[in-house]
Amino acid sequence: MTDVRIARWTEGDLDLLRQLNAPEIRHHTGGPETDEQVIARNDRYARFSGTGPGCMYTIMLPDGAKVGSVGYWEREWRGEQVYEMGWAVLPAYQGRGVATAAVRAVVDVARARRTHRWAHAYPSVDNPASNAVCRKAGFTLLGETDFEYPPGRLMRSNDWRVDLTG
């Protein structure tokens, strides 16, 4: 397994978020955002970290290089409170197990919270890499669903779920 660690998102991670805003990374999630949107997202991530309903993290390699983002947050899904999980990895580090290792680490963090039974991820049905991350990280595919992301735009997604009580 790839050796990564996760660190809480800080205001100083803006450059990483700008790098993750590339068209090839945001292709399945509505495309790149404006710089103003990225700055606002960075502020939300930094304020959100450690507030209780979830947390965003940078993905770091053993040498300290920041190569992506991963996180979890509360949402209501089909009448139940769950965690949603999401991630992004810089292209030069994709295909190396980085995302899978980071998602496993965040599942462990969410599991330790003992707040919700389930965590879900909703990658586009057209995103084989993120769907593979879900499978390799131990999620169960529940099927396809219409999912709103970004806000105001429906996308066809797979609904993956992992049990946080196990």
DAVENCOR-V66401 format. One record per residue. N is the residue number from 1. RES is the residue in three letters. PHI is phi in whole degrees, 0 to 359 (999 if undefined). NEAR is the number of other ideal C-beta (glycine too) atoms within 8 Angstrom. Layout:
n & res & phi & near
N & RES & PHI & NEAR
N & RES & PHI & NEAR
//
This chain:
n & res & phi & near
1 & MET & 999 & 5
2 & THR & 293 & 8
3 & ASP & 270 & 7
4 & VAL & 226 & 13
5 & ARG & 226 & 7
6 & ILE & 245 & 12
7 & ALA & 227 & 7
8 & ARG & 306 & 9
9 & TRP & 294 & 15
10 & THR & 232 & 7
11 & GLU & 302 & 7
12 & GLY & 288 & 4
13 & ASP & 267 & 14
14 & LEU & 301 & 10
15 & ASP & 299 & 6
16 & LEU & 298 & 11
17 & LEU & 297 & 13
18 & ARG & 297 & 9
19 & GLN & 295 & 8
20 & LEU & 285 & 12
21 & ASN & 273 & 10
22 & ALA & 289 & 9
23 & PRO & 306 & 7
24 & GLU & 290 & 6
25 & ILE & 269 & 11
26 & ARG & 267 & 14
27 & HIS & 306 & 7
28 & HIS & 271 & 9
29 & THR & 234 & 8
30 & GLY & 92 & 6
31 & GLY & 87 & 7
32 & PRO & 298 & 7
33 & GLU & 264 & 9
34 & THR & 292 & 6
35 & ASP & 297 & 7
36 & GLU & 298 & 6
37 & GLN & 294 & 8
38 & VAL & 295 & 13
39 & ILE & 298 & 9
40 & ALA & 296 & 8
41 & ARG & 297 & 10
42 & ASN & 300 & 13
43 & ASP & 298 & 9
44 & ARG & 298 & 8
45 & TYR & 301 & 14
46 & ALA & 293 & 11
47 & ARG & 290 & 7
48 & PHE & 291 & 13
49 & SER & 304 & 12
50 & GLY & 83 & 6
51 & THR & 276 & 8
52 & GLY & 122 & 4
53 & PRO & 282 & 6
54 & GLY & 160 & 11
55 & CYS & 196 & 13
56 & MET & 255 & 11
57 & TYR & 226 & 14
58 & THR & 271 & 12
59 & ILE & 261 & 16
60 & MET & 237 & 12
61 & LEU & 276 & 11
62 & PRO & 304 & 7
63 & ASP & 278 & 4
64 & GLY & 93 & 6
65 & ALA & 296 & 6
66 & LYS & 269 & 9
67 & VAL & 237 & 12
68 & GLY & 176 & 16
69 & SER & 230 & 15
70 & VAL & 204 & 16
71 & GLY & 188 & 14
72 & TYR & 217 & 11
73 & TRP & 205 & 10
74 & GLU & 284 & 10
75 & ARG & 203 & 8
76 & GLU & 266 & 7
77 & TRP & 223 & 8
78 & ARG & 54 & 4
79 & GLY & 80 & 4
80 & GLU & 227 & 7
81 & GLN & 281 & 6
82 & VAL & 223 & 13
83 & TYR & 262 & 15
84 & GLU & 255 & 13
85 & MET & 237 & 14
86 & GLY & 210 & 7
87 & TRP & 201 & 15
88 & ALA & 205 & 9
89 & VAL & 229 & 13
90 & LEU & 301 & 10
91 & PRO & 308 & 8
92 & ALA & 296 & 5
93 & TYR & 247 & 10
94 & GLN & 286 & 10
95 & GLY & 79 & 3
96 & ARG & 245 & 6
97 & GLY & 86 & 8
98 & VAL & 298 & 15
99 & ALA & 297 & 15
100 & THR & 299 & 12
101 & ALA & 297 & 12
102 & ALA & 292 & 16
103 & VAL & 296 & 15
104 & ARG & 301 & 10
105 & ALA & 296 & 12
106 & VAL & 288 & 15
107 & VAL & 301 & 14
108 & ASP & 298 & 8
109 & VAL & 296 & 11
110 & ALA & 296 & 14
111 & ARG & 297 & 10
112 & ALA & 293 & 6
113 & ARG & 292 & 7
114 & ARG & 56 & 5
115 & THR & 258 & 6
116 & HIS & 233 & 11
117 & ARG & 284 & 6
118 & TRP & 240 & 11
119 & ALA & 238 & 14
120 & HIS & 239 & 13
121 & ALA & 227 & 13
122 & TYR & 230 & 11
123 & PRO & 291 & 13
124 & SER & 304 & 11
125 & VAL & 298 & 9
126 & ASP & 267 & 6
127 & ASN & 244 & 9
128 & PRO & 299 & 6
129 & ALA & 295 & 9
130 & SER & 291 & 13
131 & ASN & 294 & 13
132 & ALA & 293 & 8
133 & VAL & 301 & 14
134 & CYS & 302 & 14
135 & ARG & 299 & 9
136 & LYS & 290 & 8
137 & ALA & 274 & 11
138 & GLY & 96 & 6
139 & PHE & 283 & 10
140 & THR & 252 & 6
141 & LEU & 283 & 10
142 & LEU & 267 & 7
143 & GLY & 133 & 6
144 & GLU & 275 & 7
145 & THR & 207 & 10
146 & ASP & 275 & 7
147 & PHE & 227 & 10
148 & GLU & 272 & 9
149 & TYR & 193 & 10
150 & PRO & 295 & 7
151 & PRO & 310 & 5
152 & GLY & 92 & 4
153 & ARG & 230 & 8
154 & LEU & 275 & 6
155 & MET & 231 & 10
156 & ARG & 275 & 10
157 & SER & 234 & 13
158 & ASN & 267 & 13
159 & ASP & 259 & 12
160 & TRP & 255 & 15
161 & ARG & 222 & 10
162 & VAL & 231 & 12
163 & ASP & 278 & 7
164 & LEU & 270 & 13
165 & THR & 268 & 5
166 & GLY & 271 & 4
//
